[in-house]
Amino acid sequence: MPTTKAIPKEMLPAGRLPIIHHVVEELIQAGIRRILFVSSRSKGAIENHFDDYSALMMHLELDGRDVREVGRFDYRQRGIEFFFTRQQVPLGQTKPLGTGDAVACAESFVGDAPFVVAYGDSIIRTDRGDNLLQRMISSHEQHRAACTIGAWEVDASQVGNYGILVPRQAELHAADARLDDIIEKPAPGTTTSRLAVSARYVFNPEIFDQIRAIAPSESGEIYLTEAIRTLIQNGRQVRCVRLQDGETRYDIGNHRAYFRTFIDYALDDPEWGEETAAYVRQRLAQRYPQ
């Protein structure tokens, strides 16, 4: 707030495209072709954005402008299907029931197949040939895991803001490790691990049974972390795959993080990046003269 008073956070631009658009392209790069958006009544702009044949698009094309490839809106031609559902707010409540409930909304969509979950307000940007999700899917299949989680290392001062992953002792520094525990926003001194959940998951459908079995928190929310923790306690294999060199996580949780995200994408814009960089250098020189 107040930036997101009327605009979904996922629709804030990172460079010339909304955050959620970058997330969708990441999913497509990993081989995902059927994408379900779990949103709410206030986020209709997301569905409108991914409409290939909106009135604006048709108007621009009739005007002789080819905008589909520029914005990567050629989804139907690429064989990508989009589906949308809403996470309901129960009677007497003021907000949805949390991340576990959001994932549960996808049960009939995924059926008996493994599936990926990507939070729409977090970008994993890569300069590598593969991306994090591709490595996660490969690991999940290779180890026949019940759950595989994207991971990144955070500063010790930030541990209490994230779900924290605790790898097995013998695999503490491995790029791909089995987990002994997962702790939701741990209190100081609870764990020495600084390995945080990176807003990307691969699940087997058994996660739905675990979500139904866990009790809501004091606030009424159903935490996905608790369902994953139950998998570990039941002896199921839960793994994490770390971000590697050349990969950056942009977590749009506050204005500071958002400003940095926008600046990075603006500076890398193929058309206006160099001119933007020159402008930034000019403003910095004016603000901080030597």
C-alpha positions as CSV (number, residue, x, y, z in Angstrom):
1,M,0.0,0.0,0.0
2,P,-0.8,2.4,-1.4
3,T,0.6,1.2,-4.7
4,T,-1.5,-1.9,-4.7
5,K,-4.8,-0.3,-3.4
6,A,-6.4,-0.8,-6.8
7,I,-3.8,-2.9,-8.7
8,P,-2.9,-6.5,-7.9
9,K,0.8,-6.7,-6.8
10,E,1.4,-9.3,-9.5
11,M,0.5,-6.7,-12.1
12,L,3.1,-4.1,-11.1
13,P,5.5,-3.7,-14.0
14,A,9.1,-5.1,-13.9
15,G,10.5,-3.2,-16.8
16,R,7.9,-3.2,-19.5
17,L,6.0,-6.3,-18.5
18,P,4.0,-7.1,-15.3
19,I,5.6,-9.3,-12.7
20,I,3.2,-12.2,-13.3
21,H,4.1,-12.1,-17.0
22,H,7.7,-12.9,-16.1
23,V,6.6,-15.7,-13.9
24,V,4.5,-17.2,-16.7
25,E,7.4,-17.1,-19.1
26,E,9.5,-18.9,-16.4
27,L,6.9,-21.7,-16.2
28,I,6.8,-22.0,-20.0
29,Q,10.6,-22.2,-20.2
30,A,10.4,-25.2,-17.7
31,G,8.0,-27.0,-20.1
32,I,4.7,-26.1,-18.4
33,R,1.8,-25.8,-20.9
34,R,-1.4,-25.7,-18.8
35,I,-1.4,-23.0,-16.2
36,L,-4.0,-22.4,-13.5
37,F,-4.2,-19.0,-11.8
38,V,-5.6,-19.1,-8.3
39,S,-6.6,-15.5,-7.5
40,S,-9.4,-13.5,-5.9
41,R,-12.2,-11.1,-6.9
42,S,-9.9,-8.1,-6.8
43,K,-7.4,-9.6,-9.3
44,G,-9.5,-9.6,-12.5
45,A,-6.7,-7.6,-14.2
46,I,-4.5,-10.7,-14.3
47,E,-7.1,-12.6,-16.4
48,N,-7.5,-9.6,-18.7
49,H,-3.8,-9.4,-19.2
50,F,-3.5,-12.9,-20.5
51,D,-6.4,-12.5,-22.9
52,D,-4.9,-13.0,-26.4
53,Y,-7.7,-11.3,-28.1
54,S,-8.5,-8.3,-26.0
55,A,-10.1,-5.2,-27.6
56,L,-6.9,-3.3,-27.3
57,M,-4.8,-6.0,-29.0
58,M,-7.3,-6.3,-31.9
59,H,-7.3,-2.5,-32.2
60,L,-3.6,-2.3,-32.4
61,E,-3.4,-5.1,-34.9
62,L,-6.0,-3.5,-37.1
63,D,-3.8,-0.4,-36.9
64,G,-1.0,-2.3,-38.5
65,R,1.1,-2.9,-35.3
66,D,2.5,-6.3,-34.4
67,V,2.4,-6.3,-30.6
68,R,2.1,-10.0,-29.9
69,E,5.7,-11.0,-30.3
70,V,6.9,-7.8,-28.6
71,G,4.9,-8.6,-25.4
72,R,5.0,-12.4,-25.9
73,F,1.2,-12.6,-26.1
74,D,1.3,-15.4,-28.8
75,Y,0.3,-18.0,-26.2
76,R,-2.2,-19.9,-28.3
77,Q,0.3,-20.2,-31.1
78,R,2.7,-21.7,-28.5
79,G,0.2,-24.2,-27.3
80,I,-0.2,-22.6,-23.8
81,E,-3.6,-22.9,-22.1
82,F,-4.7,-20.7,-19.2
83,F,-7.3,-21.5,-16.6
84,F,-8.6,-19.3,-13.7
85,T,-10.2,-19.9,-10.4
86,R,-10.8,-17.9,-7.2
87,Q,-9.8,-18.7,-3.7
88,Q,-12.9,-18.1,-1.7
89,V,-13.3,-16.1,1.5
90,P,-15.4,-18.0,4.0
91,L,-18.4,-16.4,5.7
92,G,-17.3,-14.4,8.7
93,Q,-13.8,-14.1,7.4
94,T,-12.1,-11.0,5.8
95,K,-9.4,-12.8,3.8
96,P,-8.7,-16.2,2.2
97,L,-7.4,-19.1,4.3
98,G,-3.7,-19.0,3.3
99,T,-1.3,-20.7,1.0
100,G,-2.4,-24.2,1.8
101,D,-6.0,-23.4,0.9
102,A,-4.8,-21.7,-2.3
103,V,-3.0,-24.9,-3.4
104,A,-6.0,-27.0,-2.5
105,C,-8.0,-25.0,-5.1
106,A,-6.0,-26.8,-7.8
107,E,-6.8,-30.4,-6.8
108,S,-9.4,-31.1,-9.5
109,F,-7.2,-29.3,-12.1
110,V,-4.0,-31.4,-11.6
111,G,-5.8,-34.8,-11.0
112,D,-3.2,-37.6,-10.4
113,A,-0.2,-35.8,-12.0
114,P,2.7,-34.1,-10.3
115,F,2.4,-30.3,-10.5
116,V,4.4,-27.0,-10.1
117,V,3.4,-24.1,-7.8
118,A,4.8,-20.7,-8.5
119,Y,3.9,-17.6,-6.4
120,G,2.9,-14.8,-8.7
121,D,4.7,-12.0,-6.8
122,S,8.1,-13.6,-7.0
123,I,10.4,-13.7,-10.1
124,I,13.3,-16.2,-10.4
125,R,15.4,-14.7,-13.1
126,T,18.1,-16.7,-14.8
127,D,21.1,-16.0,-17.1
128,R,21.7,-19.7,-17.4
129,G,20.7,-22.2,-20.1
130,D,18.2,-23.9,-17.8
131,N,16.2,-22.4,-15.0
132,L,15.5,-23.3,-11.3
133,L,12.1,-25.0,-12.1
134,Q,13.7,-27.2,-14.8
135,R,16.2,-28.5,-12.3
136,M,13.5,-28.9,-9.6
137,I,11.4,-31.0,-11.9
138,S,14.4,-33.1,-12.9
139,S,15.3,-33.7,-9.3
140,H,11.7,-34.5,-8.3
141,E,11.5,-37.2,-11.0
142,Q,14.9,-38.6,-10.4
143,H,14.5,-39.0,-6.6
144,R,10.8,-39.8,-6.7
145,A,10.2,-37.1,-4.2
146,A,6.8,-36.2,-2.7
147,C,7.8,-32.5,-2.7
148,T,10.7,-30.4,-4.1
149,I,11.2,-26.8,-3.0
150,G,13.2,-24.0,-4.6
151,A,15.7,-22.5,-2.1
152,W,18.0,-19.5,-1.6
153,E,20.2,-18.4,1.2
154,V,19.2,-15.2,3.1
155,D,20.9,-13.0,5.6
156,A,20.6,-14.2,9.2
157,S,18.5,-11.0,10.0
158,Q,15.9,-12.1,7.4
159,V,15.4,-15.7,8.6
160,G,12.2,-14.8,10.6
161,N,10.5,-13.5,7.4
162,Y,10.6,-16.8,5.5
163,G,9.8,-20.5,5.6
164,I,13.3,-21.9,6.4
165,L,14.5,-25.3,5.1
166,V,16.7,-27.6,7.2
167,P,18.7,-30.0,5.0
168,R,20.1,-33.3,6.4
169,Q,23.5,-32.8,8.1
170,A,25.4,-34.7,5.4
171,E,23.9,-32.5,2.6
172,L,24.0,-29.1,4.3
173,H,25.8,-27.4,1.4
174,A,24.6,-29.5,-1.5
175,A,22.8,-27.9,-4.5
176,D,20.2,-30.6,-4.3
177,A,19.5,-32.0,-0.8
178,R,17.0,-34.0,1.2
179,L,15.3,-32.1,4.0
180,D,15.0,-32.9,7.7
181,D,12.6,-30.1,8.5
182,I,10.8,-26.9,7.3
183,I,10.0,-24.1,9.7
184,E,7.6,-21.3,9.1
185,K,9.1,-17.9,10.0
186,P,11.3,-19.3,12.9
187,A,11.9,-17.3,16.0
188,P,15.6,-16.2,16.7
189,G,17.6,-19.2,17.9
190,T,15.2,-21.8,16.5
191,T,17.5,-22.9,13.7
192,T,21.0,-22.1,12.3
193,S,19.8,-22.7,8.7
194,R,19.5,-19.6,6.5
195,L,18.1,-21.6,3.5
196,A,14.7,-20.0,2.6
197,V,11.8,-21.2,0.6
198,S,12.0,-19.5,-2.9
199,A,8.3,-19.5,-3.9
200,R,8.6,-22.5,-6.2
201,Y,7.5,-26.0,-5.5
202,V,6.9,-29.3,-7.2
203,F,4.3,-31.6,-5.6
204,N,2.8,-35.0,-5.9
205,P,-1.0,-35.0,-5.5
206,E,-0.6,-36.5,-2.0
207,I,-0.1,-33.0,-0.7
208,F,-3.8,-32.4,-0.9
209,D,-4.4,-35.1,1.8
210,Q,-1.9,-33.4,4.0
211,I,-3.5,-30.0,3.5
212,R,-6.9,-31.4,4.6
213,A,-5.3,-33.0,7.6
214,I,-3.6,-30.0,9.2
215,A,-5.3,-27.7,11.7
216,P,-5.6,-24.0,10.8
217,S,-3.4,-21.5,12.6
218,E,-4.7,-19.1,15.2
219,S,-5.5,-16.6,12.5
220,G,-7.5,-19.3,10.6
221,E,-5.0,-19.7,7.8
222,I,-3.9,-23.1,6.5
223,Y,-0.1,-23.0,6.0
224,L,1.4,-24.9,3.1
225,T,4.6,-25.2,5.2
226,E,2.8,-27.3,7.8
227,A,1.5,-29.7,5.2
228,I,5.0,-30.1,3.8
229,R,6.3,-30.6,7.3
230,T,3.8,-33.5,7.8
231,L,5.2,-35.2,4.7
232,I,8.7,-35.1,6.2
233,Q,7.4,-36.4,9.5
234,N,5.7,-39.3,7.7
235,G,8.9,-40.3,6.2
236,R,8.2,-39.0,2.7
237,Q,11.1,-37.6,0.7
238,V,11.1,-33.8,0.6
239,R,14.0,-32.1,-1.2
240,C,15.3,-28.6,-2.0
241,V,17.1,-27.3,-5.0
242,R,19.2,-24.1,-4.6
243,L,19.4,-21.1,-6.8
244,Q,22.8,-21.1,-8.6
245,D,25.2,-18.5,-9.9
246,G,23.4,-16.5,-12.6
247,E,20.0,-16.7,-10.9
248,T,18.3,-14.0,-8.9
249,R,15.1,-14.0,-6.9
250,Y,13.0,-10.9,-6.9
251,D,10.5,-11.0,-4.0
252,I,8.1,-8.2,-4.4
253,G,7.1,-7.9,-0.7
254,N,7.7,-4.2,-0.2
255,H,8.5,-1.0,-2.0
256,R,12.3,-1.3,-1.6
257,A,12.3,-4.8,-3.2
258,Y,10.0,-3.6,-6.0
259,F,12.1,-0.5,-6.8
260,R,15.2,-2.7,-7.2
261,T,13.3,-5.2,-9.4
262,F,12.0,-2.5,-11.7
263,I,15.4,-0.8,-12.0
264,D,17.1,-4.1,-13.0
265,Y,14.6,-5.0,-15.6
266,A,14.5,-1.4,-17.0
267,L,18.3,-1.3,-17.3
268,D,18.2,-4.6,-19.2
269,D,15.5,-3.5,-21.6
270,P,16.7,-4.2,-25.2
271,E,15.4,-0.9,-26.6
272,W,15.7,1.6,-23.8
273,G,18.1,0.0,-21.3
274,E,21.2,2.0,-22.4
275,E,19.3,5.3,-22.4
276,T,17.8,4.5,-19.0
277,A,21.3,3.7,-17.6
278,A,22.6,7.0,-18.9
279,Y,19.7,8.8,-17.2
280,V,20.3,7.0,-13.9
281,R,24.0,7.9,-14.0
282,Q,23.0,11.5,-14.7
283,R,20.6,11.6,-11.7
284,L,23.1,10.0,-9.4
285,A,25.8,12.5,-10.4
286,Q,23.3,15.3,-9.6
287,R,22.2,13.8,-6.3
288,Y,25.7,12.8,-5.1
289,P,28.2,15.3,-6.7
290,Q,31.8,14.6,-6.0
